[in-house]
Every structure is written in structure tokens, then in C-alpha cells.
């Protein structure tokens, strides 16, 4: 009971909804002890759902178990934010009490007061939407100012590189800059990578039906992201006290493990799973299959730190010195200057199958692959900004040139930090 879960925008709410299903909280299969990190004493989720439009939250209300959320924690407006970061960040109604930002911060304050010991907030949102990127950035800033001792973990999704809307490069630029300034760690999922990994997972399940065409839906991709988040944040044996009552320290212990340098917060996350007999070497091969060895410029990728979470009734077979773990370290290119780059957490069962037939392996790495996204975003956004393209759409809501200049400076600095860390 130390964490508040904040779902912002369509993407954030849909991923979090899949997470609650995967954890068994919606279906009731999650044990009372394992619900503790996600629910308050009254059994309701410690989650706040926010969107600028009502349709996603109202649909979620119908699909979720009645009484799972506090009605006052379901916050929505009457119109969207037009996929515009500035509209989501700066838009303030004349009546302060009706603003999404004000109402959300009020509900967050109430949830914090219900915590036994508030440790931080996990924020679900996207990088390209007006609500997820813009309002998500503003909430991140407000939470940092209001609760400076609490930590903030962002779970965010980058759009397809080919483009989803003309403003996405500006939105990514500004949102990543704000996250760098105010969050403590960022789970960064790329839609292109999620699509590949989800398709591969579904093809593996359809191996006995080779003629069946694999079609990946948005729901399938959200499920994969939720699986990854659950694999990292669901209670593990490492932090389970003798009483058995887990306080939900996993998000914050994770940040201590994988963010040793405060200027490097962007985290690569991936998961693989299997059923029946488990072969850890085979699972590692599946995990690293889509991992690019080098950047678009030919520079080898590396990791400053690496967290591995194994959930299985055969966890005793995977240890830091095992061949599978060593192979994973080599694939992720752990830097030489970190004497203890690897953390290994284990759990005696997977949350999606307490019966023990499912085995999962989840990786969280502070990985330099973020350089490619930063480089691509900076190049595209700089060209648009130099041509003064679409900037009037941002200025009309209060976004000034100084906001863009600060965002460019911040991300150029982050890119330089990640490049230099591999040379230490």
C-alpha cells in the first residue's frame, strides 16, 4: 500500500486495464496478500483514471468489476486534446475546480492520505496523444512539486516511427523532456518493437496451425505491455517479509537497481514466456532475438544496468552464474565500469497462472537503444521547428519558443550522456 497508480489518456487507461486483468484483480483470482500493493484496505484499487473524453473510461467501467474503482477516481472531460501536447498541458478552464489537472491532483492527495507509507506514483500514458503526453507531462511536474520525496515511474508508449499524426515528433520531444526533468524512471515501449514481439509470441502459440494468419490487434499489444509491467512490478520472493504481506516496494527497488546514473532514466523492457517444461537458455534466445546489437550509425548498444525477473516453479535453476544469465548479459552488453550490473529477482509462480504451468522471464535494462529514438525525434522535430511548421498550433494554447528550446537542449544532453556512458 505504498503506491498510487495513475492512468492518463486512452493509451494509459487501456494498458492499465489489461494490467488489472492480468494480475487477477478483476477476476478475483489474485490472492488477498498479493493484492496489497495495488489496493487499499477497503479492497478498491489505488488507481486514478483520467481522460479528456468520457468514452474510454465509461467503457472500462462496464468491463471492470463493479466497485473495483472509487467513483470519484474516474475523472474525464467533455472533449479530446487534438493530439496536441500544448492543448493537454496548458489548457485551463475558467473555473479552476473543473480542470482535469486540479481534479486529478485532488484525488491523488486523497489516495496518498490512504497510504500506510507513500513511496511514489506509477504513471501510465502515451508520448504522442494530447492527453497522455500533455496532461501526463503536467501531472508529472505537479506530482514532483507536491510530493518531492515520492518517486515517479512512467510507463509510456512511443508511436510507430513511420508516423501516426503530424504533431507526434513535437509531442515526443516535449513529453520526453518533461519526463527527463521530473520522473525517476521511464519504461519506454516502442510500438514497432511491441508489434514484432507480440506477433512472434502469437505465432509461437499458433505453431500447430501453420496456415492460420497471425493478426495482431491493439488489444494484443496492450496485453504484451501489461504482461511486461506485471512481470516487473508484481510481488517477488526477494522482498516478501516473513509475515507474507508485501508492501509493494518492487517499483522503487527497481529504480534503485537500473537507474544508477540520475541523468539516464530510459528503460528498455521485454518479456518472453512458455508453458510446460522450462528451458531458460531457450527463453533467453527468444528474449534477445529482436534486440538490435548496434545503433543506426553502427555504434554497439550497451546497458549500464540490467534487471532480470524470473517467475516459475523452477526458479532454482536460474542463478547469476548460470549460462542463460551470462548469455543475457553479453547480449545486452553490460558496461565494464559497473561492477554489479545485474540484479536477479525470482518468484515461485507466474501471476497469470498460479498453478505453475506458465513460466516467464522479464528484462528491464538501462539500454542505449534510446539513442535511436532521440536521434530520430530530434532530427524530425528540428526540421519542422526550423521551418516554423505547425508551431502556431502550440502557441495558440500558450506553448512558447522557450519550451521548445528547453526540450531540444534537454534531449541533446540526454543523447550525449548515453553516448558517453559507453566510453567510460
C-alpha positions in Angstrom: 0.0 0.0 0.0 2.8 2.5 -0.8 1.9 3.2 -4.5 -0.7 5.2 -6.4 -1.4 4.1 -9.9 -2.3 7.0 -12.3 -3.9 6.1 -15.7 -3.9 9.1 -18.2 -5.4 9.2 -21.7 -6.7 6.5 -23.9 -3.5 4.6 -24.1 -2.7 4.8 -20.4 -6.2 3.6 -19.3 -6.2 0.7 -21.8 -2.8 -0.6 -20.7 -3.7 -0.3 -17.0 -7.0 -2.1 -17.6 -5.1 -5.0 -19.2 -2.7 -5.0 -16.2 -5.6 -5.3 -13.7 -6.9 -8.3 -15.7 -3.5 -9.9 -15.9 -3.0 -9.6 -12.2 -6.2 -11.4 -11.5 -7.6 -8.4 -9.6 -10.6 -8.1 -11.9 -11.4 -11.8 -12.0 -10.7 -12.3 -8.3 -8.0 -14.9 -8.8 -5.4 -12.7 -7.2 -4.8 -13.6 -3.5 -5.5 -11.1 -0.8 -1.9 -10.8 0.1 -0.7 -10.2 -3.5 -3.5 -7.6 -3.9 -2.0 -5.5 -1.2 0.4 -3.4 -3.3 -2.4 -2.4 -5.7 -5.4 -2.0 -3.4 -6.4 0.0 -0.4 -7.6 -1.6 2.9 -11.2 -1.3 1.6 -10.3 -3.6 -1.3 -10.6 -0.9 -4.0 -7.8 -0.3 -6.5 -5.4 2.5 -5.6 -5.8 3.8 -9.1 -7.0 7.1 -10.6 -8.3 7.1 -14.2 -8.1 10.3 -16.2 -9.1 11.2 -19.8 -10.2 14.2 -21.6 -13.1 12.3 -23.2 -15.6 10.0 -21.4 -15.8 7.1 -23.8 -12.7 5.1 -22.8 -13.4 5.4 -19.0 -17.1 4.6 -19.4 -16.3 1.6 -21.5 -13.8 0.5 -18.9 -16.4 0.9 -16.2 -18.7 -1.6 -17.9 -16.0 -4.1 -18.5 -14.5 -4.0 -15.0 -15.9 -5.5 -11.8 -18.4 -3.2 -10.2 -16.9 -1.4 -7.1 -13.3 -2.1 -8.1 -12.6 1.7 -8.6 -13.8 4.6 -6.4 -16.3 6.5 -8.5 -14.6 9.8 -7.5 -11.3 8.4 -9.0 -12.9 8.2 -12.5 -12.1 11.7 -14.0 -13.0 12.7 -17.5 -13.7 15.8 -19.6 -16.0 16.5 -22.5 -13.6 16.8 -25.4 -10.2 15.5 -26.5 -7.0 17.4 -26.8 -6.5 17.0 -30.5 -3.2 15.1 -30.2 -1.6 18.3 -29.3 0.8 18.4 -26.3 0.2 22.1 -25.6 -3.6 21.7 -25.5 -3.2 18.9 -23.0 -0.5 20.7 -20.9 -1.7 24.3 -20.9 -5.5 24.2 -21.4 -7.1 25.5 -18.2 -10.9 26.1 -18.0 -12.0 29.4 -16.5 -13.4 27.5 -13.4 -10.3 26.0 -11.7 -12.3 23.3 -10.0 -13.4 21.8 -13.3 -9.9 21.4 -14.7 -8.7 17.8 -15.2 -5.3 18.8 -13.6 -6.9 20.2 -10.4 -9.4 17.3 -10.0 -6.7 14.7 -10.6 -4.3 16.3 -8.1 -7.2 16.4 -5.5 -7.9 12.7 -5.9 -4.2 11.9 -5.8 -3.9 13.8 -2.5 -6.8 11.7 -1.1 -5.1 8.5 -2.3 -1.8 9.5 -0.8 -3.5 10.1 2.6 -4.9 6.5 2.4 -1.4 5.0 2.0 0.4 3.5 5.0 3.6 4.9 3.7 3.6 6.8 0.3 6.5 5.8 -1.8 5.5 7.1 -5.3 3.3 7.1 -8.3 3.3 4.8 -11.4 2.0 6.9 -14.4 0.6 5.2 -17.5 0.4 7.3 -20.6 1.5 7.7 -24.2 4.1 10.0 -25.8 2.0 11.2 -28.8 -1.5 11.9 -27.5 -2.7 15.3 -26.3 -3.9 14.0 -23.0 -1.3 11.3 -22.4 1.7 13.4 -23.5 0.5 16.9 -22.5 -1.6 16.3 -19.4 0.7 13.5 -18.4 3.7 15.8 -18.5 1.9 18.4 -16.4 0.8 15.8 -13.8 4.3 14.5 -13.6 5.6 18.1 -12.9 2.8 18.8 -10.3 3.4 15.5 -8.5 7.1 16.2 -8.3 6.5 19.6 -6.8 3.7 18.4 -4.4 5.5 15.2 -3.2 9.2 15.8 -3.7 10.2 12.7 -1.6 8.0 10.4 -3.6 9.3 8.7 -6.7 7.7 8.7 -10.2 7.8 5.8 -12.6 6.4 6.4 -16.0 5.1 3.6 -18.3 4.9 5.2 -21.7 4.5 4.2 -25.3 6.2 5.8 -28.4 4.2 5.8 -31.6 5.2 3.9 -34.8 8.3 5.6 -36.4 6.5 5.8 -39.8 4.1 8.3 -38.2 0.7 8.3 -36.6 0.0 12.1 -36.7 1.8 15.2 -38.0 2.5 16.5 -34.5 3.9 13.3 -33.0 7.6 14.5 -33.2 6.8 17.7 -31.3 4.8 15.8 -28.7 7.5 13.2 -28.2 10.1 15.9 -27.9 8.2 17.9 -25.3 7.0 14.9 -23.3 10.4 13.1 -23.1 11.9 16.4 -22.0 9.4 16.8 -19.1 9.8 13.1 -18.1 13.6 13.5 -18.0 13.2 16.6 -15.8 10.6 15.2 -13.3 10.3 11.4 -13.5 12.7 9.0 -11.8 12.5 6.2 -14.4 10.7 5.6 -17.7 9.5 2.3 -19.0 9.7 3.2 -22.7 7.8 0.9 -25.1 8.1 1.4 -28.9 5.1 0.4 -30.9 7.3 -1.1 -33.7 9.2 -3.3 -31.2 6.0 -4.3 -29.3 4.3 -5.3 -32.6 7.3 -7.6 -33.6 7.4 -9.2 -30.2 3.6 -9.7 -29.9 3.5 -11.2 -33.4 6.3 -13.6 -32.6 4.6 -14.6 -29.4 1.3 -15.3 -31.2 3.0 -17.2 -33.9 4.6 -19.5 -31.3 1.1 -20.2 -29.8 -0.2 -21.0 -33.3 2.7 -23.3 -34.2 0.3 -26.2 -34.6 -1.8 -24.2 -37.1 0.7 -23.0 -39.6 -1.9 -21.9 -42.1 -3.5 -19.6 -39.6 -2.7 -15.9 -40.4 -1.4 -14.0 -37.4 -3.2 -10.8 -36.9 -2.0 -8.5 -34.1 -4.6 -6.2 -32.6 -4.2 -3.2 -30.4 -5.5 -5.2 -27.5 -2.9 -7.9 -28.1 -0.2 -5.2 -28.0 -1.6 -3.7 -24.8 -1.7 -7.2 -23.3 2.0 -7.6 -24.0 2.9 -4.3 -22.4 0.8 -5.1 -19.4 2.5 -8.5 -19.1 5.9 -6.8 -19.1 4.8 -4.3 -16.4 3.3 -7.1 -14.3 6.4 -9.2 -14.7 8.5 -6.5 -13.1 6.1 -5.0 -10.5 4.2 -8.0 -9.2 5.5 -9.2 -5.8 8.7 -11.2 -5.8 10.3 -13.5 -3.2 13.2 -11.1 -2.8 11.1 -8.5 -0.9 8.5 -10.7 0.7 8.7 -10.4 4.5 8.2 -13.3 6.9 4.7 -12.1 7.5 4.0 -12.7 3.8 2.4 -9.2 3.5 4.1 -7.5 0.6 4.2 -3.7 0.8 4.8 -3.2 -3.0 8.4 -1.9 -2.9 9.2 -3.5 -6.3 8.8 -0.3 -8.4 11.1 1.6 -6.2 13.7 -1.1 -5.7 13.7 -1.5 -9.5 14.6 2.2 -9.9 17.5 1.8 -7.4 18.7 -1.2 -9.4 18.5 0.0 -13.0 19.0 3.8 -12.7 22.5 4.2 -11.2 23.1 7.4 -13.1 20.3 10.1 -12.4 20.6 11.6 -16.0 19.9 8.2 -17.6 16.4 7.1 -16.9 15.0 5.5 -20.1 14.4 1.8 -19.6 14.1 -1.0 -22.2 11.6 -3.7 -21.2 10.9 -7.1 -22.8 9.3 -10.4 -21.8 9.1 -13.9 -23.0 7.0 -16.8 -21.6 6.4 -20.5 -22.1 4.3 -23.3 -20.7 5.1 -26.8 -19.7 8.8 -27.7 -19.4 11.0 -24.7 -19.0 14.4 -24.2 -20.7 16.0 -21.0 -19.6 18.6 -20.9 -22.4 15.8 -21.2 -25.0 13.8 -18.4 -23.3 16.9 -16.1 -23.3 17.3 -16.8 -27.1 13.7 -15.8 -27.6 14.2 -12.7 -25.5 17.2 -11.4 -27.4 16.0 -12.3 -30.9 14.7 -8.8 -31.6 17.4 -7.0 -29.7 19.4 -4.9 -32.1 23.2 -5.2 -31.5 24.1 -1.7 -32.7 22.6 1.7 -33.5 21.7 3.1 -36.9 25.2 4.7 -37.0 26.9 1.4 -36.3 27.8 2.0 -32.6 27.3 -1.0 -30.4 24.5 -0.8 -27.9 25.2 -1.4 -24.2 23.4 -1.5 -20.9 24.6 0.4 -17.7 22.5 -2.0 -15.6 20.2 -5.0 -16.0 17.3 -6.4 -14.0 16.1 -10.0 -14.7 12.8 -11.2 -13.1 12.1 -15.0 -13.4 8.7 -16.3 -12.4 8.4 -20.1 -12.3 8.3 -23.1 -10.0 11.7 -23.9 -11.4 13.5 -20.6 -10.4 16.1 -22.5 -8.5 17.6 -23.5 -11.9 18.4 -19.9 -12.8 21.2 -18.1 -11.0 23.5 -15.2 -11.7 26.3 -17.5 -12.7 24.2 -19.8 -14.9 24.9 -19.9 -18.6 21.5 -18.4 -19.5 22.1 -15.3 -17.4 25.6 -14.9 -18.7 24.3 -15.1 -22.2 21.7 -12.5 -21.5 24.4 -10.1 -20.0 26.5 -10.5 -23.2 23.5 -9.8 -25.4 22.7 -6.6 -23.5 26.3 -5.5 -23.4 26.7 -4.7 -19.8 29.3 -1.9 -19.3 32.6 -2.7 -17.6 32.6 0.3 -15.2 29.6 -1.1 -13.3 30.9 -3.8 -11.0 27.4 -5.2 -10.3 25.4 -4.6 -13.4 22.9 -7.5 -12.9 20.0 -7.9 -10.4 18.1 -11.1 -10.3 14.6 -11.4 -8.8 12.6 -14.6 -8.6 9.0 -15.6 -7.8 7.8 -19.2 -7.3 4.9 -18.8 -9.8 3.7 -16.6 -12.6 0.8 -14.2 -11.8 -1.2 -15.3 -14.9 -1.0 -19.0 -13.8 -0.6 -19.6 -10.1 -0.9 -23.3 -10.9 2.7 -23.3 -12.1 2.3 -24.2 -15.8 3.4 -20.8 -17.1 7.0 -19.6 -16.8 8.0 -16.0 -17.6 11.3 -14.1 -18.0 11.1 -10.3 -17.9 14.1 -7.9 -18.5 14.4 -4.3 -17.6 17.6 -2.7 -19.0 19.0 0.8 -18.9 19.8 0.4 -22.6 21.4 2.8 -25.1 18.9 1.9 -27.8 17.1 5.1 -26.6 19.7 6.9 -28.7 18.0 5.9 -31.9 14.6 7.3 -30.8 16.2 10.5 -29.5 18.2 11.0 -32.7 15.2 10.4 -35.0 12.9 12.6 -32.9 15.4 15.5 -32.7 16.1 15.4 -36.4 12.5 15.4 -37.4 11.4 18.0 -34.8 14.3 20.3 -35.6 13.5 20.3 -39.3 9.9 21.1 -38.5 10.8 23.8 -36.0 13.3 25.4 -38.3 10.6 25.7 -40.9 8.1 27.0 -38.3 5.8 24.1 -39.2 2.7 23.6 -37.0 4.2 25.8 -34.3 1.1 28.1 -34.3 -1.0 25.1 -33.2 1.1 25.1 -30.0 1.4 28.8 -29.5 -2.4 29.3 -29.5 -2.5 27.3 -26.2 0.4 29.1 -24.6 3.4 27.0 -25.6 6.3 29.4 -26.3 9.5 29.0 -28.2 11.4 28.7 -24.9 9.5 25.4 -24.2 10.8 24.0 -27.5 14.3 25.3 -26.9 14.5 23.8 -23.4 13.2 20.5 -24.8 15.8 20.4 -27.5 18.6 21.2 -25.0 17.4 18.5 -22.6 17.2 15.7 -25.1 20.5 16.6 -26.8 22.1 16.4 -23.3 20.5 13.0 -22.7 21.7 11.7 -26.0 25.2 12.9 -25.3 25.1 11.2 -21.8 24.1 7.9 -23.2 26.8 8.0 -25.9 29.5 8.9 -23.4 28.5 6.4 -20.8 29.5 3.5 -23.1 33.0 5.0 -23.3 33.7 5.3 -19.6 
